[in-house]
Amino acid sequence: MLEKLTPVFTVILAAVLLLCSASAGAADKIRIGYSGATVSNAMLWVTDEGRLFQKNGIDPQILYLQTTLGQTAMIAGEIDTCVYSGSLLSAARLQGVDVVMVVSFLNKPLYRLVVRPEIRTVADLKGKRLGITRFGTVTDSMSRLLINKLGLDAEKDVSYIQVGDVPILLASLSSGKIIDGAIIQPPYYLKAVATGMRVLVNMQEMDIPVQQTGLNTTQKFIAKNPDVVRRVVKSVIEGIHLMRTNPAVAKRALSRRMQIKDEKEIEDTYQLLKSFVQIKPYPTLEGFKTIFEDLAKRVPAAKNANPKDFVDTRFIEELDKSGFIDALDRQ
């Protein structure tokens, strides 16, 4: 077909194709981890599903890394960014690691405390075994936080058993042989209820400010790649807009990553996601303070921690002050 075009147009077209090819080849490769197939991590998947990283010159490799492995891999430089909890980040930062949160995904707990049917009151929890995925993870820190908020002693009144990811947690709870209760996010807690377990506490109704999950990286990576981080943050903010305005893409991402097939369950999970994601996803300083209050019982340095040292909001601030986020919201 090219031979039928005028020489001038052929040259122009060739130049355009060359520029497009160069642009496509210039995408920055980045490895992004996430710690579990839970709705609190969903904005990463929606952004990926909408190919917004690619739109901003990022070629992402999205990696599932169980529990604390994501942070470990990020600190070692094996991945570049990772979605995981503010509590896990805080514990590492207090030990001198240069990890920071650049975008918040969830700033309040969604967990339900699901227990064996014979446990009817908070007092019945004394002496019981609570399942967690692994020590140091968000299920560990949030379980302890909840037990303290309920007026019990999180270190003395209950014990914690490392079980594994949600499917194993559910099986262990239903059997009653390993654990007596566990905090579980929607929609998975419904699977436990369907086997005869009961919800004792809904943490979502307690309105506790906690920086639960967010996109984290290291200050070293930011210093070397500020524009890459800027474009990653921009992609996530565009992903939030996409999630709110294009439910089909969001639901497709949720279904694929969370292995949800039931249409009602997909819809309910999407509505939950839409209810808690912020249009301007600043990490919450109050949420980090809540984490420090809990950590201080085990890590003395948390008593004097400044939450501003645990976040880097420069990229969100740039997009916010420029009017970019407000312009997206008006579309």
Summary of the structure (lengths in Angstrom):
residues: 331
radius of gyration: 22.0
end to end distance: 39.3
largest distance: 84.7
contacts: 1123
relative contact order: 0.17
helix: 53%
strand: 17%
